[in-house]
Amino acid sequence: MANQEMFDKLRDAIVSQNIAGTAELCKEALAAGIPPLDIITKGLSVGMKIVGDKFEAAEIFLPQIMMSGKAMSNAMEVLTPELEKNKKEGEEAGLAITFVAEGDIHDIGHRLVSTMLGANGFKILDLGVDVLNETVVEEAAKHKGEKIILVGSALMTTSMLGQKDLMDRLREENLRDGVKCMFGGAPVSKKWVEEIGADATAENAAEAAKVAIEVMQ
Ligand code: HCB
């Protein structure tokens, strides 16, 4: 089967909420030699984007997105060990404190970004989802003096607003100069990142790893 045909099948499996079938297709794609990152970016994520658009257009409802989300999570269980296999050994790039903003439980992209950073030499401190800014500031303070990058995700316009408050708190606590800050997720733009005085953003997990390495230099 041609790669594009496989990507279309993966996309359709997510859109049709095929919970068991998506993971099986991922195994087939891996066996066919397709790199795990391509399976995600060219297949599964395309499906997730369609699901989001259909939800916004009220063509589908929450139970359907939940099932597509479950299909994606199952697929990630198959793909994450494969992504980790490419882990680059050598000098540590730094400590990445990863988290999803307060009020936000969307963790698929966050986990993918954390995995890619880990595979690219970062030590990962994953704070999980719905994380208070206070907690992020506390962790940044605990690791003061180390080479740190804060990596925050927000998938909703509402939770994204909390990133400004986080930047303000870091400045108030005199921690801003010692940490790099990268934010991402669908509503996060370069303009927003500049406006709040953070260092970087990235469109996807592979770019996040590249950008994180660059800003840590
Ligand atoms: Co959810 N949801 N959802 N949702 N959801 C979105 C995010 C909407 C955009 C859908 C829409 O309306 N078009 C929308 C937000 C609108 C807005 O505010 N602009 C929305 C809404 C409204 C909601 C609820 C409020 C719905 C409700 O209850 N009425 C609710 C909120 C719950 C909450 O958080 N409190 C909700 C719930 C859900 C679930 C639980 C059903 C499910 C999440 C399951 C889970 O994560 N375990 C879900 C899902 C799956 C989505 C969509 C369909 C897909 C998100 C996803 O996983 N994408 C999403 C639509 C969309 O995003 N277009 C929709 C795939 C991953 C791989 O991409 O963008 O997350 P990603 O991450 C990328 C990229 O952004 C970047 O790299 C990642 C990997 O390549 N990146 C970073 C991410 N973080 C980064 C950090 C960095 O520093 C750098 C790069």
py3Dmol code that shows the C-alpha trace and the ligand (Angstrom):
import py3Dmol

protein = """\
ATOM      1  CA  MET A   1       0.000   0.000   0.000  1.00  0.00           C
ATOM      2  CA  ALA A   2       1.324   3.462  -0.902  1.00  0.00           C
ATOM      3  CA  ASN A   3       2.131   5.697   2.066  1.00  0.00           C
ATOM      4  CA  GLN A   4      -0.542   8.264   1.131  1.00  0.00           C
ATOM      5  CA  GLU A   5      -3.163   5.514   1.104  1.00  0.00           C
ATOM      6  CA  MET A   6      -2.090   4.527   4.628  1.00  0.00           C
ATOM      7  CA  PHE A   7      -2.173   8.181   5.802  1.00  0.00           C
ATOM      8  CA  ASP A   8      -5.741   8.495   4.434  1.00  0.00           C
ATOM      9  CA  LYS A   9      -6.784   5.321   6.286  1.00  0.00           C
ATOM     10  CA  LEU A  10      -5.256   6.634   9.535  1.00  0.00           C
ATOM     11  CA  ARG A  11      -7.045   9.974   9.070  1.00  0.00           C
ATOM     12  CA  ASP A  12     -10.363   8.220   8.402  1.00  0.00           C
ATOM     13  CA  ALA A  13      -9.917   5.914  11.401  1.00  0.00           C
ATOM     14  CA  ILE A  14      -9.677   8.968  13.672  1.00  0.00           C
ATOM     15  CA  VAL A  15     -12.619  10.732  12.003  1.00  0.00           C
ATOM     16  CA  SER A  16     -14.808   7.608  12.215  1.00  0.00           C
ATOM     17  CA  GLN A  17     -13.845   7.128  15.923  1.00  0.00           C
ATOM     18  CA  ASN A  18     -12.394   3.680  15.266  1.00  0.00           C
ATOM     19  CA  ILE A  19     -10.888   3.149  18.737  1.00  0.00           C
ATOM     20  CA  ALA A  20      -9.331  -0.326  18.286  1.00  0.00           C
ATOM     21  CA  GLY A  21      -8.764  -0.041  14.541  1.00  0.00           C
ATOM     22  CA  THR A  22      -6.588   3.096  14.748  1.00  0.00           C
ATOM     23  CA  ALA A  23      -3.966   1.396  16.920  1.00  0.00           C
ATOM     24  CA  GLU A  24      -3.984  -1.661  14.638  1.00  0.00           C
ATOM     25  CA  LEU A  25      -3.478   0.553  11.572  1.00  0.00           C
ATOM     26  CA  CYS A  26      -0.522   2.223  13.321  1.00  0.00           C
ATOM     27  CA  LYS A  27       1.073  -1.203  13.803  1.00  0.00           C
ATOM     28  CA  GLU A  28       0.517  -1.925  10.091  1.00  0.00           C
ATOM     29  CA  ALA A  29       2.028   1.417   9.112  1.00  0.00           C
ATOM     30  CA  LEU A  30       5.087   0.816  11.307  1.00  0.00           C
ATOM     31  CA  ALA A  31       5.497  -2.661   9.828  1.00  0.00           C
ATOM     32  CA  ALA A  32       5.429  -1.056   6.370  1.00  0.00           C
ATOM     33  CA  GLY A  33       8.395   1.107   7.413  1.00  0.00           C
ATOM     34  CA  ILE A  34       6.548   4.427   7.768  1.00  0.00           C
ATOM     35  CA  PRO A  35       8.283   6.648  10.377  1.00  0.00           C
ATOM     36  CA  PRO A  36       6.146   7.152  13.530  1.00  0.00           C
ATOM     37  CA  LEU A  37       6.271  10.944  13.215  1.00  0.00           C
ATOM     38  CA  ASP A  38       4.854  10.778   9.666  1.00  0.00           C
ATOM     39  CA  ILE A  39       2.075   8.483  10.911  1.00  0.00           C
ATOM     40  CA  ILE A  40       1.139  11.207  13.393  1.00  0.00           C
ATOM     41  CA  THR A  41       1.590  14.368  11.330  1.00  0.00           C
ATOM     42  CA  LYS A  42       0.420  13.107   7.919  1.00  0.00           C
ATOM     43  CA  GLY A  43      -2.332  10.778   9.129  1.00  0.00           C
ATOM     44  CA  LEU A  44      -3.657  10.988  12.689  1.00  0.00           C
ATOM     45  CA  SER A  45      -3.302  14.751  13.243  1.00  0.00           C
ATOM     46  CA  VAL A  46      -5.032  15.490   9.928  1.00  0.00           C
ATOM     47  CA  GLY A  47      -7.967  13.448  11.254  1.00  0.00           C
ATOM     48  CA  MET A  48      -7.962  15.319  14.589  1.00  0.00           C
ATOM     49  CA  LYS A  49      -8.080  18.641  12.731  1.00  0.00           C
ATOM     50  CA  ILE A  50     -11.139  17.435  10.743  1.00  0.00           C
ATOM     51  CA  VAL A  51     -12.806  16.300  13.988  1.00  0.00           C
ATOM     52  CA  GLY A  52     -12.202  19.756  15.539  1.00  0.00           C
ATOM     53  CA  ASP A  53     -13.637  21.515  12.483  1.00  0.00           C
ATOM     54  CA  LYS A  54     -16.706  19.263  12.441  1.00  0.00           C
ATOM     55  CA  PHE A  55     -17.250  19.949  16.144  1.00  0.00           C
ATOM     56  CA  GLU A  56     -17.016  23.699  15.573  1.00  0.00           C
ATOM     57  CA  ALA A  57     -19.545  23.405  12.724  1.00  0.00           C
ATOM     58  CA  ALA A  58     -21.870  21.439  15.078  1.00  0.00           C
ATOM     59  CA  GLU A  59     -21.735  18.451  12.711  1.00  0.00           C
ATOM     60  CA  ILE A  60     -20.535  16.234  15.576  1.00  0.00           C
ATOM     61  CA  PHE A  61     -20.751  16.530  19.372  1.00  0.00           C
ATOM     62  CA  LEU A  62     -18.637  15.908  22.464  1.00  0.00           C
ATOM     63  CA  PRO A  63     -19.119  12.095  22.693  1.00  0.00           C
ATOM     64  CA  GLN A  64     -17.738  11.759  19.158  1.00  0.00           C
ATOM     65  CA  ILE A  65     -14.644  13.907  19.880  1.00  0.00           C
ATOM     66  CA  MET A  66     -14.091  11.895  23.048  1.00  0.00           C
ATOM     67  CA  MET A  67     -14.019   8.683  21.014  1.00  0.00           C
ATOM     68  CA  SER A  68     -11.687  10.180  18.394  1.00  0.00           C
ATOM     69  CA  GLY A  69      -9.490  11.374  21.293  1.00  0.00           C
ATOM     70  CA  LYS A  70      -9.487   7.835  22.709  1.00  0.00           C
ATOM     71  CA  ALA A  71      -8.537   6.430  19.284  1.00  0.00           C
ATOM     72  CA  MET A  72      -5.670   8.941  19.122  1.00  0.00           C
ATOM     73  CA  SER A  73      -4.509   8.084  22.672  1.00  0.00           C
ATOM     74  CA  ASN A  74      -4.518   4.350  21.842  1.00  0.00           C
ATOM     75  CA  ALA A  75      -2.510   5.084  18.713  1.00  0.00           C
ATOM     76  CA  MET A  76      -0.016   7.093  20.769  1.00  0.00           C
ATOM     77  CA  GLU A  77       0.494   4.095  23.072  1.00  0.00           C
ATOM     78  CA  VAL A  78       1.732   2.172  20.038  1.00  0.00           C
ATOM     79  CA  LEU A  79       3.796   5.046  18.613  1.00  0.00           C
ATOM     80  CA  THR A  80       5.408   6.596  21.723  1.00  0.00           C
ATOM     81  CA  PRO A  81       7.897   3.713  22.317  1.00  0.00           C
ATOM     82  CA  GLU A  82       8.889   3.984  18.635  1.00  0.00           C
ATOM     83  CA  LEU A  83       9.516   7.745  18.962  1.00  0.00           C
ATOM     84  CA  GLU A  84      11.565   7.090  22.099  1.00  0.00           C
ATOM     85  CA  LYS A  85      13.753   4.590  20.228  1.00  0.00           C
ATOM     86  CA  ASN A  86      15.293   7.486  18.292  1.00  0.00           C
ATOM     87  CA  LYS A  87      16.467   9.104  21.530  1.00  0.00           C
ATOM     88  CA  LYS A  88      19.665  11.071  20.983  1.00  0.00           C
ATOM     89  CA  GLU A  89      22.314  10.245  23.550  1.00  0.00           C
ATOM     90  CA  GLY A  90      24.973  12.673  24.675  1.00  0.00           C
ATOM     91  CA  GLU A  91      24.990  15.900  26.612  1.00  0.00           C
ATOM     92  CA  GLU A  92      21.620  16.805  28.119  1.00  0.00           C
ATOM     93  CA  ALA A  93      19.900  19.698  26.369  1.00  0.00           C
ATOM     94  CA  GLY A  94      18.408  20.882  29.672  1.00  0.00           C
ATOM     95  CA  LEU A  95      15.351  20.359  31.852  1.00  0.00           C
ATOM     96  CA  ALA A  96      11.994  20.778  30.085  1.00  0.00           C
ATOM     97  CA  ILE A  97       9.112  21.426  32.495  1.00  0.00           C
ATOM     98  CA  THR A  98       6.056  20.524  30.431  1.00  0.00           C
ATOM     99  CA  PHE A  99       2.421  21.207  31.337  1.00  0.00           C
ATOM    100  CA  VAL A 100      -1.061  21.969  30.045  1.00  0.00           C
ATOM    101  CA  ALA A 101      -2.546  25.284  31.177  1.00  0.00           C
ATOM    102  CA  GLU A 102      -5.022  25.633  34.024  1.00  0.00           C
ATOM    103  CA  GLY A 103      -8.578  24.669  33.030  1.00  0.00           C
ATOM    104  CA  ASP A 104      -7.379  22.677  30.036  1.00  0.00           C
ATOM    105  CA  ILE A 105      -7.314  18.879  29.866  1.00  0.00           C
ATOM    106  CA  HIS A 106      -6.275  18.441  26.208  1.00  0.00           C
ATOM    107  CA  ASP A 107      -3.158  16.315  26.636  1.00  0.00           C
ATOM    108  CA  ILE A 108      -2.546  14.525  23.332  1.00  0.00           C
ATOM    109  CA  GLY A 109      -0.309  17.227  21.828  1.00  0.00           C
ATOM    110  CA  HIS A 110       1.332  17.914  25.196  1.00  0.00           C
ATOM    111  CA  ARG A 111       2.345  14.264  25.566  1.00  0.00           C
ATOM    112  CA  LEU A 112       3.649  14.172  22.033  1.00  0.00           C
ATOM    113  CA  VAL A 113       5.722  17.329  22.584  1.00  0.00           C
ATOM    114  CA  SER A 114       7.084  15.899  25.869  1.00  0.00           C
ATOM    115  CA  THR A 115       8.052  12.652  24.098  1.00  0.00           C
ATOM    116  CA  MET A 116       9.811  14.508  21.273  1.00  0.00           C
ATOM    117  CA  LEU A 117      11.725  16.723  23.694  1.00  0.00           C
ATOM    118  CA  GLY A 118      12.763  13.636  25.671  1.00  0.00           C
ATOM    119  CA  ALA A 119      13.908  11.956  22.450  1.00  0.00           C
ATOM    120  CA  ASN A 120      16.001  15.027  21.660  1.00  0.00           C
ATOM    121  CA  GLY A 121      18.074  15.066  24.823  1.00  0.00           C
ATOM    122  CA  PHE A 122      15.876  16.968  27.313  1.00  0.00           C
ATOM    123  CA  LYS A 123      15.221  15.692  30.804  1.00  0.00           C
ATOM    124  CA  ILE A 124      11.419  15.901  31.221  1.00  0.00           C
ATOM    125  CA  LEU A 125       9.466  17.029  34.249  1.00  0.00           C
ATOM    126  CA  ASP A 126       5.864  16.509  33.135  1.00  0.00           C
ATOM    127  CA  LEU A 127       3.398  18.350  35.393  1.00  0.00           C
ATOM    128  CA  GLY A 128       0.378  16.983  33.491  1.00  0.00           C
ATOM    129  CA  VAL A 129      -2.863  18.769  32.641  1.00  0.00           C
ATOM    130  CA  ASP A 130      -4.886  21.586  34.250  1.00  0.00           C
ATOM    131  CA  VAL A 131      -1.775  22.929  35.984  1.00  0.00           C
ATOM    132  CA  LEU A 132      -1.964  26.070  38.116  1.00  0.00           C
ATOM    133  CA  ASN A 133       0.529  28.809  37.213  1.00  0.00           C
ATOM    134  CA  GLU A 134       1.506  28.787  40.888  1.00  0.00           C
ATOM    135  CA  THR A 135       2.716  25.182  40.499  1.00  0.00           C
ATOM    136  CA  VAL A 136       4.766  26.031  37.408  1.00  0.00           C
ATOM    137  CA  VAL A 137       6.382  28.980  39.215  1.00  0.00           C
ATOM    138  CA  GLU A 138       7.150  26.766  42.250  1.00  0.00           C
ATOM    139  CA  GLU A 139       8.847  24.175  40.014  1.00  0.00           C
ATOM    140  CA  ALA A 140      10.838  26.862  38.186  1.00  0.00           C
ATOM    141  CA  ALA A 141      11.993  28.192  41.580  1.00  0.00           C
ATOM    142  CA  LYS A 142      12.981  24.694  42.784  1.00  0.00           C
ATOM    143  CA  HIS A 143      15.202  24.232  39.735  1.00  0.00           C
ATOM    144  CA  LYS A 144      16.613  27.773  39.717  1.00  0.00           C
ATOM    145  CA  GLY A 145      20.188  27.806  38.412  1.00  0.00           C
ATOM    146  CA  GLU A 146      19.624  24.820  36.121  1.00  0.00           C
ATOM    147  CA  LYS A 147      19.220  25.070  32.345  1.00  0.00           C
ATOM    148  CA  ILE A 148      15.395  25.168  32.183  1.00  0.00           C
ATOM    149  CA  ILE A 149      12.735  25.575  29.533  1.00  0.00           C
ATOM    150  CA  LEU A 150       9.047  25.861  30.409  1.00  0.00           C
ATOM    151  CA  VAL A 151       6.928  24.179  27.738  1.00  0.00           C
ATOM    152  CA  GLY A 152       3.253  25.030  28.085  1.00  0.00           C
ATOM    153  CA  SER A 153       0.331  23.854  25.966  1.00  0.00           C
ATOM    154  CA  ALA A 154      -3.109  25.446  25.659  1.00  0.00           C
ATOM    155  CA  LEU A 155      -5.765  24.231  23.244  1.00  0.00           C
ATOM    156  CA  MET A 156      -8.465  26.714  24.150  1.00  0.00           C
ATOM    157  CA  THR A 157      -8.473  30.496  23.762  1.00  0.00           C
ATOM    158  CA  THR A 158      -9.595  30.737  27.404  1.00  0.00           C
ATOM    159  CA  SER A 159      -6.738  28.650  28.836  1.00  0.00           C
ATOM    160  CA  MET A 160      -4.221  30.397  26.571  1.00  0.00           C
ATOM    161  CA  LEU A 161      -4.900  33.677  28.386  1.00  0.00           C
ATOM    162  CA  GLY A 162      -3.372  32.198  31.547  1.00  0.00           C
ATOM    163  CA  GLN A 163       0.025  32.157  29.816  1.00  0.00           C
ATOM    164  CA  LYS A 164       0.219  35.941  30.166  1.00  0.00           C
ATOM    165  CA  ASP A 165      -0.352  35.641  33.899  1.00  0.00           C
ATOM    166  CA  LEU A 166       2.386  32.996  34.095  1.00  0.00           C
ATOM    167  CA  MET A 167       4.880  35.310  32.373  1.00  0.00           C
ATOM    168  CA  ASP A 168       3.921  38.153  34.768  1.00  0.00           C
ATOM    169  CA  ARG A 169       4.404  35.889  37.796  1.00  0.00           C
ATOM    170  CA  LEU A 170       7.809  34.714  36.608  1.00  0.00           C
ATOM    171  CA  ARG A 171       8.902  38.361  36.313  1.00  0.00           C
ATOM    172  CA  GLU A 172       7.466  39.223  39.752  1.00  0.00           C
ATOM    173  CA  GLU A 173       9.374  36.310  41.321  1.00  0.00           C
ATOM    174  CA  ASN A 174      12.604  37.310  39.517  1.00  0.00           C
ATOM    175  CA  LEU A 175      12.675  33.949  37.770  1.00  0.00           C
ATOM    176  CA  ARG A 176      12.153  35.106  34.176  1.00  0.00           C
ATOM    177  CA  ASP A 177      15.835  35.639  33.333  1.00  0.00           C
ATOM    178  CA  GLY A 178      16.756  32.101  34.361  1.00  0.00           C
ATOM    179  CA  VAL A 179      14.188  30.235  32.256  1.00  0.00           C
ATOM    180  CA  LYS A 180      13.232  29.977  28.607  1.00  0.00           C
ATOM    181  CA  CYS A 181       9.504  29.876  27.839  1.00  0.00           C
ATOM    182  CA  MET A 182       7.861  28.145  24.883  1.00  0.00           C
ATOM    183  CA  PHE A 183       4.108  27.897  24.405  1.00  0.00           C
ATOM    184  CA  GLY A 184       2.048  26.030  21.839  1.00  0.00           C
ATOM    185  CA  GLY A 185      -1.332  24.578  20.971  1.00  0.00           C
ATOM    186  CA  ALA A 186      -3.873  25.483  18.283  1.00  0.00           C
ATOM    187  CA  PRO A 187      -4.748  29.073  19.433  1.00  0.00           C
ATOM    188  CA  VAL A 188      -1.149  30.090  20.260  1.00  0.00           C
ATOM    189  CA  SER A 189       0.439  32.346  17.620  1.00  0.00           C
ATOM    190  CA  LYS A 190       3.827  34.048  17.216  1.00  0.00           C
ATOM    191  CA  LYS A 191       2.062  37.366  17.802  1.00  0.00           C
ATOM    192  CA  TRP A 192       0.655  36.152  21.132  1.00  0.00           C
ATOM    193  CA  VAL A 193       4.022  34.815  22.267  1.00  0.00           C
ATOM    194  CA  GLU A 194       5.653  38.166  21.473  1.00  0.00           C
ATOM    195  CA  GLU A 195       2.842  40.057  23.202  1.00  0.00           C
ATOM    196  CA  ILE A 196       3.306  38.169  26.484  1.00  0.00           C
ATOM    197  CA  GLY A 197       7.111  38.278  26.271  1.00  0.00           C
ATOM    198  CA  ALA A 198       7.761  34.537  25.927  1.00  0.00           C
ATOM    199  CA  ASP A 199      10.646  33.143  23.862  1.00  0.00           C
ATOM    200  CA  ALA A 200       9.127  30.808  21.295  1.00  0.00           C
ATOM    201  CA  THR A 201       6.279  28.793  19.885  1.00  0.00           C
ATOM    202  CA  ALA A 202       6.088  25.835  17.492  1.00  0.00           C
ATOM    203  CA  GLU A 203       3.495  24.393  15.145  1.00  0.00           C
ATOM    204  CA  ASN A 204       4.076  20.765  16.000  1.00  0.00           C
ATOM    205  CA  ALA A 205       6.093  18.415  18.210  1.00  0.00           C
ATOM    206  CA  ALA A 206       9.020  17.951  15.826  1.00  0.00           C
ATOM    207  CA  GLU A 207       9.373  21.713  15.432  1.00  0.00           C
ATOM    208  CA  ALA A 208       8.994  22.150  19.213  1.00  0.00           C
ATOM    209  CA  ALA A 209      12.060  19.953  19.782  1.00  0.00           C
ATOM    210  CA  LYS A 210      14.070  21.880  17.170  1.00  0.00           C
ATOM    211  CA  VAL A 211      13.025  25.289  18.508  1.00  0.00           C
ATOM    212  CA  ALA A 212      13.648  24.260  22.135  1.00  0.00           C
ATOM    213  CA  ILE A 213      17.216  23.235  21.288  1.00  0.00           C
ATOM    214  CA  GLU A 214      17.756  26.548  19.475  1.00  0.00           C
ATOM    215  CA  VAL A 215      16.476  28.753  22.302  1.00  0.00           C
ATOM    216  CA  MET A 216      18.564  26.860  24.867  1.00  0.00           C
ATOM    217  CA  GLN A 217      21.828  27.636  23.016  1.00  0.00           C
TER     218      GLN A 217
END
"""
ligand_1 = """\
90
HCB
Co -11.618 19.805 22.671
N -11.642 21.555 21.819
N -12.804 20.455 24.086
N -11.528 18.010 23.347
N -10.723 19.335 21.101
C -10.743 21.752 20.688
C -9.380 22.154 21.200
C -11.469 22.903 19.881
C -10.501 23.778 19.048
C -12.589 22.313 18.967
C -13.313 23.384 18.185
O -14.198 24.025 18.696
N -12.947 23.591 16.919
C -12.201 23.683 21.045
C -11.452 24.876 21.634
C -11.998 26.177 21.057
C -11.228 27.375 21.522
O -11.231 27.705 22.668
N -10.572 28.032 20.590
C -12.441 22.563 22.053
C -13.402 22.631 23.101
C -14.300 23.865 23.077
C -13.519 21.632 24.084
C -14.501 21.608 25.291
C -14.741 22.940 26.006
C -15.832 21.025 24.753
C -16.982 21.020 25.760
O -16.867 20.464 26.810
N -18.055 21.666 25.358
C -13.835 20.564 26.212
C -12.809 21.244 27.143
C -12.270 20.354 28.185
C -11.176 21.067 28.978
O -10.038 21.102 28.539
N -11.543 21.641 30.097
C -13.103 19.726 25.213
C -12.806 18.380 25.408
C -12.124 17.585 24.513
C -11.936 16.082 24.713
C -11.727 15.663 26.178
C -13.158 15.376 24.182
C -10.729 15.786 23.735
C -9.354 15.830 24.437
C -8.792 14.451 24.717
C -7.384 14.539 25.247
O -6.607 15.448 24.953
N -7.036 13.534 26.035
C -10.802 16.992 22.789
C -10.143 17.038 21.537
C -9.464 15.750 21.079
C -10.124 18.197 20.734
C -9.564 18.369 19.295
C -10.595 17.758 18.337
C -8.215 17.764 18.976
C -7.039 18.179 19.874
C -5.870 17.262 19.609
O -5.635 16.308 20.350
N -5.162 17.477 18.478
C -9.488 19.938 19.188
C -9.546 20.502 17.764
C -8.235 21.098 17.294
O -7.254 21.214 18.009
N -8.252 21.562 16.076
C -10.693 20.346 20.057
C -4.052 16.608 18.025
C -2.729 17.028 18.681
C -1.611 16.105 18.181
O -2.460 18.354 18.264
O -2.678 20.847 18.536
O -2.961 19.309 20.552
P -2.306 19.604 19.268
O -0.742 19.644 19.586
C 0.236 19.891 18.577
C 0.616 21.371 18.384
O -0.378 22.262 18.812
C 1.925 21.532 19.077
O 2.523 20.239 18.945
C 1.495 19.245 19.128
C 1.891 17.957 18.479
O 2.195 18.098 17.107
N 1.965 21.886 20.504
C 3.000 22.605 21.055
C 1.136 21.534 21.510
N 1.557 22.004 22.666
C 2.713 22.658 22.443
C 3.560 23.311 23.321
C 4.677 23.944 22.789
O 5.482 24.622 23.601
C 4.954 23.888 21.412
C 4.116 23.232 20.543
"""
view = py3Dmol.view(width=600, height=400)
view.addModel(protein, "pdb")
view.setStyle({"model": 0}, {"cartoon": {"style": "trace"}})
view.addModel(ligand_1, "xyz")
view.setStyle({"model": 1}, {"stick": {}})
view.zoomTo()
view.show()
